[in-house]
C-alpha cells in the first residue's frame, strides 16, 4: 500500500513551494566575491573546453578564405559523406526511439520478468568500447565470421557496406533514448495509466494521451543525444565500414582521412559541417521547448483573462 | 448495481492478500472497508476494478461475472489515494477524458461533453477552476476533480481507495461529509477503502473490517460498536476511535 507523508509533491510535479525558495536563498548565501569567483571558474572552464575548440574549428576552416572553404565543402566525396551521415542518423534514431520507448514502457509499466537483465543489456553499448563493438560485428557478419558462410551463400554482403555502418550505429546509439526514459517513467509510476484504463481508454489511447505527453521532454532530450551520437560515431563505424572512400565513409571518418592527408582546410571545413549539425539539433530542441512553454503561458493567460 | 465477491483469493508471491473473501454490496449502498495496512482492503478494491486478477473466486457486478471484462469495460469509477490526475491536462480535460476516449460511435458530441463536465464541476464545487492544471490545485480540490472524473463515465460502481488519506485532518473531515451528501444525491453503489474506522463509521451504510486478507466482521456502525468479542476488532476500532490515548493513535500509514 502506498505510503503517504507529503501530499505527493514529487509524484505530481507540483511547482517548488515557498520552502524550496527559502532553501535556495540560503544555499546561495555566500559572499558576492565567492559567487563571482565560482561563476568565473565555470565560465572559463566552459570556454576552454567547449568554446575554444568550436572557435578553432571554424577559424581553421576559414583560414584560406571563403572560396577555399566553399570549394572544400562542395567536394563530392565530402557531400557523399554528409549525405551518408544524415541517412544513417535518419535510420538509426527512429529505430532507437521505437526501441527506447518500448523498452522503457516494458520495464517500468509492465510486469516483465528479467527487467534487470533488460536494463543491463540496454546499457551494454555504453559499457563496451565502440571499437570492440565494431570488431564484434565483423566477427559476426564478416566473410570469416559466424554468419559469413551463410551470408556468402545467400549473396548478402554486410561487412564494409552502408548496411554495416547503419547496424553499428544502431548498436552504439541504442541506450540513449531508453536510458533517458526509464528513470523518468519509473518516477511517474503507473497510477495515471491505471486511472486511464479504468476510464475505458485503450492501450494506444493511454500511450498517446497520457504516457507520451508526460515523457515528451525526456524523449526529446534522448533523441538529441541519440542523434548527436549517431552523427558523430567514429570507432565502431570505422571498423565495420572498411573506410571505402566515397562509399562507406561517414563525415567523422571522412574528416579523419582528410586530416591524415594533411588537407587541414578540408578537414576543418568538414568538421565545421558536423559542428553545425550539432548546433542545428540543439537549436531545434530549444525552439520546440520554447514554443511549448509559450503556448502554455498563452493558454494560462487566456484562462485568467476569461476568469477575471 | 450490486457488487458481489464469491470466495475470492489473491496472492502476491508468498503473501496472501485476499484469503477466500466473500461479500456483497447492494445497489446504491455505500460500504467502507477498514483495516490496517496489508489487510487486503486495497487489493480487494483493485480486484473489483479489474486492476488485479484474482487467483480464485468470482467477482460479480450486477450479478454478471466480471472475469471476461477488463478494467475499462466494467463501468467502474476508481478514485486513487494520490488522485492520479493527468498532470498535463487541465481540470476540464481530466474530467472529459473518460468521454473523449470512447469509440467514435458512442462518443458524445463536443457540446454534450462540455455540458457534462460543467455539471460535474458544479457538483464538486469547482466551477471556476476548469482551466487550471492539477498542480495548481490543493489536495482536497484535486481529489474532488478525481471524483468528478470518475463520475463522468456514469459508473455502475464507484471505488474509492483511501481517497482522503493524503489530506490533512480538517479537509478530510469536510470531504467525508461532502462525500456522504454526494452519495445521497447520486446514489451510486460505492466501496470506500480507509484505514480510519471513524471515517468509515461516519460515512458508510455498512462497514467491513478486514484483517489478514479476510473480512473479520461486517455490519452497520452501530452493530460494530456493539459487536465485541473479537480481540483484534476491539483493539482496532478502539485505536482509531481514539479511546486509547490520542497522541499514540496508530496511523496505519
Interface residues (C-beta under 8 A of the other chain):
Chain A: X1 X2 X3 X4 X7 X8 X11 X12 X13 X14 X15 X191 X192 X194 X195 X196 X197 X198 X199 X200 X201 X202 X205 X209 X210 X213 X214 X299 X300 X303 X306 X307
Chain B: X37 X38 X42 X49 X50 X51 X70 X71 X72 X73 X76 X77 X78 X80 X81 X82 X83 X84 X85 X86 X87 X88 X97 X98 X101 X102 X128 X131 X132 X134 X135 X139 X142 X146 X149 X150 X152 X153 X162 X165 X166 X167 X253
